């Protein structure tokens, strides 16, 4: 009898420890604001950046796709390579998916010229049509980062001269932030990949 | 029963310390893993993999490289590769020895331990060649 109760207790514990997948659509992250008496959801700021082949990329272009974004700089000696490694995993998961793009904004546009980022992408071995590396005004990019919930700023004491977080952000076709993972924590990447699949469902209806 | 539990505890303890180079491991995590990754895999062509790297098996090259870093542009045909690595001038001979031994013990199948005295000599030679 004691044996059986132990077994049942064990089973119960295992069942309880399994986390249930949250059901329903992904939440829209960020606070809503009132514009002309209407409630408006949070969207990302103004994108007015140049790609590695010096094409101007705006919000209109990005909104053709679901995209996964991060903020980095090529000479970053701290967290960036780890975040890029996770971006590579996500890139591998969406490589054949025409609905999804990857976007990396440099927070150090002076040093990270489009030519330098082109070389960076080549060395990374990725297609810059699928994974955009964007260069724009520095202050505007740091402000833009905040609208993706990524703090980014000049900090002489930080390694490489910039302080920023390694969040990887999932944005929908309306420019709304729908999910994120921590680029410095590989354990959070699989959930983001699942969330991309979930977000895609919204556009199949 | 008591002996069994003692053996159990002992096994647990040894399995935690899988490397005999604990300081090397901690320093690797703090100074190297951000770029070369915890598993030494690096990042494509941008950051070289250290797992079974020929370079880490040559103490002279590896020591001077860790101390001085690299600021270099390497050309290969029409393309050029920018290779940058910060230098770590503040590491002591003991710390450098432990980092090298940690990396080679973990990733190099023909591991041979380097000694502090060996690394001390190398350090003086790489600062000389730098003058």
Interface residues (C-beta under 8 A of the other chain):
Chain A: X75 X77 X78 X79 X81 X82 X84 X85 X88 X116 X119 X120 X122 X123 X124 X125
Chain B: X34 X35 X37 X43 X44 X45 X46 X47 X79 X80 X81 X82 X84 X86
